[in-house]
Amino acid sequence: MRRLSIITLLAAACLIASAADTHSPEAITHRLDAIYKHVLSSYGGHDDLNSGIPTEDFDSIYCSTDYNATMDRIFDLADEDEVVVEADHWIQGQDWQQPMSCRVVKVYDINGDAAKADVVVHNFSDHQLTLVLVYERGNWYIDDFISRYDDYDYDDQWRQIPGTYGPKEDSERHWMRQWLSRSQPAR
């Protein structure tokens, strides 16, 4: 009986250590490195502009269940010829050219099954990005892409508003909520 208790305690300690390890900055960095290695290597293997269009759905592989359900809802509501997504959040643009890369700068705000990571995606130039992560299905998945950049504010005619140049953030989740609120039928 005593031997069984010791074995049970050791097994529980291993499970706790394993869970703590999956939630460490190093484990999350390793996961993001693996994700972006797969994603970026799928965009053609040479220096030709826009060569080798990926055929995999990276969102369904590497984004959270809720992120994918929300995007599915948006695509279900969209008109057949409507452009829903104008740029690729994985590469931070519409166009790409190898070599592309991603560097994890910092993993932080690890709180239970949520975390954030600042990364730099290189596609023509460096793009700063914050990834909001959730731990589900036994691994870390991306729940939001927040682009950070310097630019102007624009009016509804896409004209620059003078005096507004400065730091900006674009959250995909914010964009999703805006899109869905505009597309909901009136009650």
C-alpha positions as CSV (number, residue, x, y, z in Angstrom):
1,M,0.0,0.0,0.0
2,R,2.8,2.4,0.9
3,R,4.6,1.6,-2.4
4,L,1.4,2.4,-4.3
5,S,1.1,5.8,-2.5
6,I,4.7,6.7,-3.3
7,I,4.2,5.7,-7.0
8,T,1.0,7.8,-7.1
9,L,2.8,10.8,-5.6
10,L,5.7,10.4,-8.1
11,A,3.2,10.2,-11.0
12,A,1.4,13.3,-9.8
13,A,4.7,15.2,-9.4
14,C,5.6,14.3,-13.0
15,L,2.3,15.5,-14.3
16,I,2.6,18.8,-12.4
17,A,6.2,19.2,-13.7
18,S,5.1,18.4,-17.2
19,A,2.2,20.9,-17.1
20,A,4.6,23.6,-15.7
21,D,7.1,22.8,-18.4
22,T,4.4,23.3,-21.2
23,H,3.6,26.7,-19.7
24,S,7.2,27.9,-19.5
25,P,8.4,30.8,-21.7
26,E,10.9,28.3,-23.2
27,A,8.2,25.8,-24.2
28,I,6.0,28.5,-25.7
29,T,9.0,29.9,-27.6
30,H,9.7,26.3,-28.9
31,R,6.1,25.9,-30.0
32,L,6.1,29.3,-31.9
33,D,9.4,28.5,-33.5
34,A,8.0,25.2,-34.8
35,I,4.8,26.9,-36.0
36,Y,6.6,29.6,-37.9
37,K,9.2,27.3,-39.3
38,H,6.4,25.2,-40.9
39,V,4.4,28.2,-42.0
40,L,7.2,30.2,-43.5
41,S,8.9,27.3,-45.2
42,S,5.6,26.6,-47.1
43,Y,5.8,29.9,-49.0
44,G,8.1,28.7,-51.8
45,G,11.7,27.8,-51.4
46,H,13.5,30.4,-53.5
47,D,13.7,34.2,-54.0
48,D,11.0,34.6,-56.6
49,L,8.3,37.0,-55.5
50,N,5.1,35.2,-54.5
51,S,6.3,31.8,-55.6
52,G,5.0,28.6,-54.1
53,I,1.6,29.5,-52.8
54,P,0.9,27.4,-49.7
55,T,-2.0,25.0,-49.9
56,E,-2.3,24.3,-46.2
57,D,-4.8,26.0,-43.9
58,F,-2.5,27.2,-41.2
59,D,-5.3,28.8,-39.2
60,S,-7.0,25.4,-38.8
61,I,-3.7,23.9,-37.7
62,Y,-2.3,26.6,-35.5
63,C,-5.1,28.9,-34.4
64,S,-7.5,28.4,-31.5
65,T,-10.9,26.7,-31.8
66,D,-12.7,29.9,-31.1
67,Y,-10.6,31.9,-33.6
68,N,-11.5,29.3,-36.3
69,A,-15.2,29.2,-35.3
70,T,-15.3,33.0,-35.5
71,M,-13.6,33.1,-38.9
72,D,-15.9,30.3,-40.2
73,R,-18.9,32.4,-39.1
74,I,-17.5,35.5,-40.9
75,F,-17.0,33.5,-44.1
76,D,-20.5,32.0,-43.8
77,L,-22.0,35.5,-43.6
78,A,-19.8,37.1,-46.3
79,D,-21.1,37.6,-49.8
80,E,-19.6,35.2,-52.3
81,D,-17.5,37.9,-54.1
82,E,-16.6,39.8,-50.9
83,V,-13.0,40.3,-49.9
84,V,-12.9,39.3,-46.3
85,V,-9.2,39.2,-45.6
86,E,-6.9,41.6,-47.5
87,A,-3.5,40.4,-46.1
88,D,-2.0,37.3,-44.7
89,H,-1.5,37.6,-41.0
90,W,1.2,34.9,-41.0
91,I,3.5,36.9,-43.2
92,Q,2.1,40.4,-42.5
93,G,1.4,41.2,-46.1
94,Q,-0.2,40.3,-49.4
95,D,3.1,39.6,-51.1
96,W,6.1,37.6,-49.9
97,Q,9.7,36.8,-50.8
98,Q,12.1,34.4,-49.3
99,P,14.0,34.4,-47.1
100,M,11.3,35.0,-44.5
101,S,11.8,34.5,-40.8
102,C,10.2,34.8,-37.4
103,R,12.0,35.6,-34.2
104,V,10.3,35.3,-30.8
105,V,11.3,38.4,-28.8
106,K,9.5,37.8,-25.5
107,V,6.9,35.5,-24.0
108,Y,5.0,37.1,-21.1
109,D,1.7,37.3,-19.3
110,I,1.6,33.5,-18.8
111,N,-1.6,33.1,-16.8
112,G,-3.2,29.7,-16.6
113,D,-4.0,28.7,-20.2
114,A,-3.3,32.2,-21.7
115,A,-0.1,33.9,-22.7
116,K,1.3,36.6,-25.0
117,A,4.4,36.6,-27.2
118,D,6.1,39.4,-29.1
119,V,7.6,38.3,-32.3
120,V,9.2,39.9,-35.3
121,V,8.2,38.5,-38.7
122,H,10.6,39.3,-41.5
123,N,8.9,39.5,-45.0
124,F,10.7,42.2,-47.1
125,S,11.2,44.1,-43.8
126,D,10.6,43.5,-40.1
127,H,7.0,43.5,-38.8
128,Q,6.3,43.6,-35.0
129,L,3.5,41.4,-33.9
130,T,2.0,40.4,-30.6
131,L,0.4,36.9,-30.5
132,V,-2.3,36.1,-28.0
133,L,-2.1,32.4,-27.2
134,V,-4.4,29.9,-25.5
135,Y,-3.5,26.5,-24.3
136,E,-6.1,24.0,-25.5
137,R,-6.1,20.5,-27.0
138,G,-2.8,19.8,-25.2
139,N,-0.8,22.6,-26.9
140,W,-0.5,26.4,-27.5
141,Y,-2.6,27.9,-30.3
142,I,-2.8,31.5,-31.6
143,D,-6.0,33.3,-30.6
144,D,-5.1,36.8,-32.0
145,F,-2.6,38.5,-34.2
146,I,-1.9,42.1,-33.1
147,S,0.2,44.1,-35.6
148,R,2.2,47.0,-34.3
149,Y,3.5,49.7,-36.7
150,D,3.9,53.4,-37.3
151,D,1.4,55.0,-39.7
152,Y,-1.2,57.7,-40.2
153,D,-4.9,57.6,-39.4
154,Y,-7.1,57.6,-42.5
155,D,-10.5,59.0,-43.1
156,D,-13.4,57.0,-44.7
157,Q,-12.0,57.8,-48.2
158,W,-8.6,56.4,-47.3
159,R,-6.9,59.8,-47.2
160,Q,-4.2,60.4,-44.6
161,I,-5.2,62.6,-41.7
162,P,-2.4,65.2,-41.1
163,G,-0.8,65.2,-37.7
164,T,-1.8,61.6,-36.8
165,Y,1.4,59.7,-37.7
166,G,2.5,57.5,-34.8
167,P,2.3,54.0,-33.3
168,K,-0.7,51.9,-34.3
169,E,-2.1,48.5,-33.4
170,D,-4.4,46.2,-35.5
171,S,-5.9,43.3,-33.6
172,E,-7.6,40.6,-35.8
173,R,-10.1,39.9,-33.0
174,H,-11.0,43.6,-32.9
175,W,-11.5,43.5,-36.7
176,M,-13.6,40.3,-36.4
177,R,-15.9,41.9,-33.8
178,Q,-16.3,45.0,-36.1
179,W,-17.0,42.9,-39.1
180,L,-19.6,40.8,-37.3
181,S,-21.3,43.8,-35.8
182,R,-21.7,45.4,-39.3
183,S,-22.9,42.2,-40.8
184,Q,-25.5,41.2,-38.3
185,P,-29.1,41.4,-39.6
186,A,-31.2,44.2,-37.9
187,R,-33.6,42.9,-35.3
